[in-house]
Amino acid sequence: MTNPQLAHLILRLGLGVNMLMHGLTRVFNLSGFAEKMAAGFTETVLPYP
């Protein structure tokens, strides 16, 4: 494996783990996440369900 290939692998693994952990924290507190997102959009032109 060449150095650029190794660098690419490490970067992809690091980003993948970061995104996985970020998503898992939201899954276990989905209602709280949804309430915070809805509160953040109250002053916008987007419709509220």
N, C-alpha and C positions, 0 to 999 in steps of 0.2 A: 504494500500500500504506500503510495507516495504521500509526501507532506500535504499537498493541497487536498487530496482525498481524505486524509485523516482529519484535517482541519474542518472540512465540510461535514464529515460524520459527527465530530464533536459538537459543532454548531447546531446541526439538526437535532441531535439527541438532547442538547441543552434546551433548545426552544420547545421541543416536544414535551419534555418533562415540565417545563414552566407552564405551558398551556394546559397540560393535564391537571396539574395541581390547582391552577387558577379556576378551571372548570369544576373540579371536585368540590371546592369550597362553596361554589354557588349551588350545586345540586343538593347538598345537605341542608341548605338554608334558603330554599327556593322561594318561600313565601316572603321572607324578609327582603330578599333581593328584588322580588317583583314590586313590593311596596316602595322601596327606595327608588327604583327606576320610575315608577308611576309618579311619585312625588317630584322627581326631577323634571318631568315633562308637563307638569300642571300649567306652567306659564307659557307653553308653546301653542302653536296653531294645530298640533296633532290632536285628533279626537281621543277622548277618554272613553273606554268601554263601560 
